[in-house]
Amino acid sequence: MIAATVKDCSLMLSFRPKMDEDQMSLHNTVYLESINQRFDYKAYFIDLDMKPLKKMVHYYELDQKIVSCYTQKEKMKYEPPNLMYRNKNEIIDSHFNVAGNSKD
C-alpha cells in the first residue's frame, strides 16, 4: 500500500537566501560554494492520498507484471539464443536475429 501511494506523490523544494542575522532558522541550509551563498530550504511531499483498498489487488497484479517483464528482459540479455533453422542457409536465433544468406 505504501508503494502504491509513493508512486503518485510529488516533491516540492523551496529555497530562500539565508540572511546572516537568521542564525536560528527552522529550515535546513545548503551552501553553494560557486557563488559563496547559503540558502534555507524545505522539502515537501504532496498528494499522499491513501489509495482505496479495493484497488490494492489491481496495483499488486500490475507490479507483478512489471517485475515479470523486467526479469524476462534481463534473462534474455545473458542467455545464449536458441538456434532454429529456417532453411539450410539461414539460422534464426530466439532473439529473431537472422544469420546467413537466404537462397531458398
C-alpha angles and dihedrals in degrees: 000000000000092000092052090051095047093051089066102046133104130217118220122191124193125193134187131174111264113239117220092232092053097082097144100053122161088216127087116251132225126188122214106204094191092067098023092236135133123214133194112223140183129193123210132187112209136185095038093153116160115252117235113262091230088065094054093088090054092048091048093050091047091051090050091053092049092050092046093052092047092048092049091049092051092049091053090056093060105031119091109242121256108241123227127181118225089183136336093282102041130064122192119194126207089262088060095247112148122215128186134027121294110227097160 
